[in-house]
C-alpha cells in the first residue's frame, strides 16, 4: 500500500498532513499490510513526534518512508505576515508571544 502525503494535495487521494498520513499507515500496518509513505515537498506545520506503532505492528509488515526530492520543511511554527513583525535593528525582528508555553 502506498500512502502519499502532500500539503498541496496535487495527487488525488493524497493526505494533506503528516499526521493523517501516518495515522493511515499505522492502521494498515496493524492489519499486517506493508506500507510505503511517500512525502512530497512542501511545508508541514505540524510534528510527528507522537507517531507510534501499535504493539506488534511492523513485525509482520514493512514500513518504508520515502521523501520525494525537493524542499520539505517540517515545523510546528505558525505563519505570521511580514507586516506583523517589528524590526528591532541589526536584522532582528520580534513578534508578541501570547502563549503560556515554550520559550
Residue frames relative to the residue before (quaternion, step in Angstrom):
aa qw qx qy qz dx dy dz
X 1.0000 0.0000 0.0000 0.0000 0.00 0.00 0.00
X 0.1551 -0.7708 0.6119 0.0861 3.57 -0.91 0.94
X 0.1142 -0.7634 0.6351 0.0290 3.54 -0.90 1.05
X 0.1637 -0.7899 0.5862 0.0755 3.56 -0.77 1.05
X 0.1267 -0.7558 0.6392 0.0641 3.54 -1.01 0.92
X 0.1209 0.7900 -0.5773 0.1674 3.53 -0.64 1.21
X 0.3499 -0.7706 0.4843 0.2216 3.62 -0.36 1.16
X 0.6739 0.4656 -0.2943 0.4924 3.60 1.18 -0.46
X 0.2738 -0.7971 0.4890 0.2250 3.60 1.33 -0.23
X 0.1857 0.8141 -0.5247 0.1657 3.58 0.88 0.97
X 0.7160 0.3746 -0.2331 0.5410 3.59 1.22 -0.42
X 0.4931 -0.6612 0.4640 0.3231 3.63 -0.80 0.92
X 0.7999 0.2763 -0.2201 0.4851 3.56 -0.96 0.90
X 0.4927 0.6613 -0.4338 0.3629 3.58 1.27 -0.05
X 0.4089 -0.6631 0.5667 0.2682 3.53 -1.20 0.62
X 0.4218 -0.7258 0.4875 0.2401 3.58 -0.94 0.88
X 0.7784 0.2837 -0.1547 0.5383 3.61 1.13 -0.53
X 0.5838 -0.5627 0.4575 0.3650 3.53 -1.24 0.55
X 0.6232 0.5667 -0.3363 0.4212 3.57 0.96 -0.91
X 0.6989 0.4576 -0.2819 0.4719 3.61 0.85 -0.94
X 0.6437 0.5288 -0.3215 0.4501 3.57 0.99 -0.80
X 0.7032 0.4440 -0.2688 0.4859 3.57 0.92 -0.88
X 0.5775 0.5545 -0.3841 0.4598 3.62 1.13 -0.49
X 0.6563 0.4885 -0.3039 0.4882 3.58 0.99 -0.83
X 0.6297 0.5320 -0.3327 0.4580 3.59 0.99 -0.80
X 0.6357 0.5368 -0.3261 0.4488 3.59 0.97 -0.84
X 0.6471 0.5146 -0.3174 0.4644 3.59 0.96 -0.86
X 0.6799 0.4947 -0.2930 0.4552 3.57 0.88 -0.94
X 0.6443 0.5128 -0.3196 0.4688 3.59 0.99 -0.83
X 0.6460 0.5257 -0.3202 0.4515 3.59 0.95 -0.85
X 0.6781 0.4639 -0.2808 0.4961 3.58 1.18 -0.60
X 0.5897 -0.6211 0.3438 0.3850 3.59 1.30 0.07
X 0.5239 0.6293 -0.4192 0.3922 3.61 1.24 0.18
X 0.4488 -0.6469 0.5427 0.2925 3.55 -1.09 0.71
X 0.1278 -0.8131 0.5673 0.0271 3.57 -0.97 0.85
X 0.1169 -0.7344 0.6653 0.0658 3.50 -1.15 0.82
X 0.1285 -0.7783 0.6126 0.0499 3.59 -0.69 1.13
X 0.1325 -0.7843 0.6049 0.0380 3.56 -0.65 1.19
X 0.1455 -0.7954 0.5864 0.0476 3.57 -0.65 1.17
X 0.2509 -0.7855 0.5548 0.1109 3.55 -0.56 1.24
X 0.6222 -0.5530 0.3904 0.3931 3.61 -1.14 0.52
X 0.3939 0.6888 -0.5520 0.2563 3.51 -1.23 0.62
X 0.5192 -0.5991 0.4973 0.3524 3.53 -1.33 -0.18
X 0.1110 -0.7801 0.6156 0.0146 3.54 -0.75 1.15
X 0.1357 -0.8067 0.5733 0.0467 3.60 -0.39 1.23
X 0.5517 0.5417 -0.4055 0.4875 3.51 0.55 1.28
X 0.2975 -0.7164 0.5800 0.2486 3.54 -1.27 -0.05
X 0.2685 -0.7411 0.5871 0.1845 3.54 -1.26 0.32
X 0.2756 0.8038 -0.4898 0.1950 3.57 1.17 0.51
X 0.6918 0.4607 -0.2895 0.4746 3.60 1.18 -0.39
X 0.3939 0.7123 -0.4881 0.3149 3.62 1.24 0.26
X 0.0848 0.7895 -0.5980 0.1090 3.56 -0.65 1.15
X 0.3572 -0.6955 0.5747 0.2418 3.54 -1.08 0.70
X 0.5032 -0.6334 0.4927 0.3207 3.54 -1.03 0.79
X 0.6545 -0.5014 0.3757 0.4231 3.58 -1.17 0.50
X 0.8145 0.2353 -0.1998 0.4913 3.54 -0.79 1.04
X 0.5633 0.5922 -0.4024 0.4124 3.61 1.14 -0.48
X 0.7671 0.3250 -0.2619 0.4872 3.53 -0.95 0.84
X 0.5810 0.5715 -0.3891 0.4294 3.59 1.20 -0.21
X 0.7728 0.2727 -0.1586 0.5508 3.56 1.14 -0.59
X 0.7422 0.2976 -0.1911 0.5693 3.58 1.27 -0.08
X 0.4120 -0.7213 0.5129 0.2166 3.53 -1.17 0.68
X 0.1647 -0.7476 0.6353 0.1020 3.56 -1.12 0.78
X 0.0360 -0.7706 0.6362 -0.0125 3.56 -0.82 1.08
X 0.1044 -0.7650 0.6333 0.0525 3.58 -0.89 0.97
X 0.0219 -0.8243 0.5617 -0.0669 3.54 -0.56 1.23
X 0.2316 -0.7695 0.5814 0.1276 3.56 -0.89 0.96
X 0.3747 -0.6899 0.5734 0.2341 3.54 -1.03 0.83
X 0.5358 -0.6342 0.4292 0.3557 3.64 -0.84 0.83
X 0.5108 0.5953 -0.4966 0.3715 3.53 -1.01 0.91
X 0.6317 -0.5420 0.3927 0.3911 3.56 -1.28 0.08
X 0.0177 0.7814 -0.6207 0.0611 3.54 -0.75 1.13
X 0.0665 -0.7857 0.6150 -0.0012 3.55 -0.86 1.03
X 0.0790 -0.7612 0.6427 0.0368 3.56 -0.88 1.01
X 0.2022 0.7776 -0.5555 0.2142 3.54 -0.43 1.27
X 0.3661 -0.7340 0.5296 0.2161 3.54 -0.95 0.84
X 0.4580 0.7252 -0.4226 0.2928 3.57 1.27 0.00
X 0.4487 -0.6461 0.5466 0.2870 3.53 -1.25 0.57
X 0.4254 -0.6743 0.5380 0.2737 3.55 -1.23 0.49
X 0.0660 -0.7739 0.6296 0.0188 3.56 -0.91 0.99
X 0.5027 -0.6404 0.4872 0.3159 3.58 -0.97 0.86
X 0.6282 -0.5528 0.3895 0.3849 3.57 -1.12 0.62
X 0.6521 0.5358 -0.3147 0.4343 3.59 1.04 -0.74
X 0.6166 0.5661 -0.3438 0.4255 3.62 1.21 -0.34
X 0.6311 0.5392 -0.3253 0.4529 3.61 1.26 -0.25
X 0.2882 -0.7488 0.5753 0.1589 3.57 -1.12 0.75
X 0.3695 -0.7263 0.5228 0.2503 3.63 -0.68 0.99
X 0.1945 -0.7972 0.5667 0.0745 3.57 -0.89 1.03
X 0.5999 -0.5587 0.3590 0.4462 3.59 1.29 -0.08
X 0.8234 0.2180 -0.1851 0.4901 3.57 -1.26 0.47
X 0.6876 -0.5048 0.2843 0.4375 3.60 1.05 0.72
X 0.5675 0.5820 -0.3885 0.4340 3.60 1.24 0.26
X 0.1026 -0.7764 0.6208 0.0351 3.55 -1.12 0.78
X 0.1752 -0.7808 0.5898 0.1086 3.58 -1.18 0.52
X 0.0912 -0.7559 0.6456 0.0594 3.50 -1.34 0.38
X 0.5340 -0.6388 0.4275 0.3521 3.64 -0.86 0.79
X 0.2054 -0.7473 0.6216 0.1139 3.56 -1.07 0.81
X 0.1207 -0.8504 0.5120 0.0147 3.56 -0.30 1.27
X 0.5679 0.6147 -0.3715 0.4021 3.57 1.30 0.03
X 0.4536 -0.6929 0.5045 0.2441 3.55 -1.27 0.47
X 0.6777 0.4449 -0.2947 0.5059 3.60 1.22 0.31
X 0.7249 0.4234 -0.3129 0.4443 3.56 -1.25 0.32
X 0.7065 -0.4453 0.3376 0.4342 3.55 -1.30 -0.22
